[in-house]
Amino acid sequence: MSMSDETIKQLIEQIRKEQHVSPYRDNEEFTQYIKDGTYDINNYCGTDIDYTTDLKARRLLINYVMYADNKRLAEFKTLYIGDYDELQRQYYIDFKNSNV
């Protein structure tokens, strides 16, 4: 399941407001960072996450985008590995308790 264009647009607007990003800056870079971050987080957790309802995952994705934009992903991974692990546990427990 890929993220809808509308969700990406909402994330970009949220990032612009929170980080005071210039309205003249192109969305293309942010869109790619969101796609990369979504892939990275989903891959680590082993599932497709709904970033419109899972606010912890959404915050992690936004932080991923900001670190990626500042070319500091190695630092991000060091600082946020606990958040990745927490999401992974959450989705493992949800999967384990399902009837799949």
C-alpha positions as CSV (number, residue, x, y, z in Angstrom):
1,M,0.0,0.0,0.0
2,S,1.5,3.3,-1.0
3,M,0.8,6.6,0.5
4,S,-1.8,8.7,-1.3
5,D,-0.9,12.0,-3.0
6,E,-3.3,13.8,-0.6
7,T,-1.5,12.4,2.5
8,I,1.9,13.4,1.0
9,K,0.5,16.9,0.4
10,Q,-0.8,17.1,4.0
11,L,2.5,16.0,5.4
12,I,4.4,18.5,3.3
13,E,2.1,21.3,4.6
14,Q,2.6,20.2,8.2
15,I,6.4,20.1,7.7
16,R,6.3,23.6,6.1
17,K,4.3,25.1,9.0
18,E,6.2,23.4,11.8
19,Q,9.7,24.1,10.3
20,H,9.0,27.4,8.7
21,V,10.0,26.2,5.3
22,S,9.8,28.7,2.5
23,P,6.6,28.5,0.4
24,Y,8.8,29.0,-2.6
25,R,10.7,25.8,-2.1
26,D,9.8,23.0,-4.4
27,N,7.8,20.0,-3.0
28,E,9.6,17.5,-5.1
29,E,12.4,17.0,-2.7
30,F,10.1,16.6,0.3
31,T,7.9,14.2,-1.7
32,Q,11.0,12.0,-2.3
33,Y,12.1,12.2,1.4
34,I,8.6,11.1,2.4
35,K,8.6,8.2,0.1
36,D,12.1,7.1,1.2
37,G,11.1,7.5,4.9
38,T,7.9,5.6,4.4
39,Y,9.8,2.8,2.7
40,D,12.4,2.7,5.5
41,I,10.0,2.7,8.4
42,N,7.6,0.2,6.8
43,N,10.5,-2.1,5.9
44,Y,11.8,-2.0,9.4
45,C,8.4,-2.7,11.0
46,G,7.5,-5.3,8.4
47,T,4.2,-3.8,7.5
48,D,2.5,-1.0,5.7
49,I,1.7,1.7,8.3
50,D,-1.2,4.2,7.9
51,Y,0.5,7.5,8.7
52,T,-2.9,9.3,8.9
53,T,-4.0,7.3,12.0
54,D,-0.7,6.2,13.6
55,L,0.6,9.5,15.0
56,K,3.8,8.0,16.5
57,A,4.7,6.7,13.0
58,R,3.7,10.0,11.5
59,R,6.0,12.0,13.9
60,L,8.8,9.6,13.1
61,L,8.3,10.1,9.4
62,I,8.3,13.9,9.8
63,N,11.5,13.7,11.7
64,Y,13.0,11.4,9.1
65,V,12.2,14.0,6.4
66,M,13.7,16.9,8.4
67,Y,16.9,15.0,9.0
68,A,17.1,13.9,5.4
69,D,16.6,17.4,4.3
70,N,19.5,18.5,6.4
71,K,21.6,15.5,5.1
72,R,21.8,14.0,8.6
73,L,20.2,10.6,8.3
74,A,23.0,8.8,10.1
75,E,22.4,10.9,13.1
76,F,18.7,10.4,12.8
77,K,19.1,6.6,12.8
78,T,21.2,6.8,16.0
79,L,18.8,9.1,17.8
80,Y,15.5,7.4,16.7
81,I,16.4,3.7,16.8
82,G,14.3,3.3,19.9
83,D,11.2,4.8,18.1
84,Y,11.8,2.3,15.2
85,D,12.0,-0.5,17.8
86,E,8.8,0.6,19.5
87,L,6.9,0.7,16.3
88,Q,8.3,-2.7,15.3
89,R,7.1,-4.2,18.6
90,Q,3.7,-2.5,18.3
91,Y,3.1,-4.0,14.8
92,Y,4.5,-7.4,15.7
93,I,2.1,-7.6,18.6
94,D,-0.8,-6.4,16.5
95,F,0.1,-9.0,13.8
96,K,0.7,-11.8,16.4
97,N,-2.8,-11.2,17.9
98,S,-4.6,-11.1,14.6
99,N,-6.2,-14.2,13.0
100,V,-4.0,-14.1,10.0
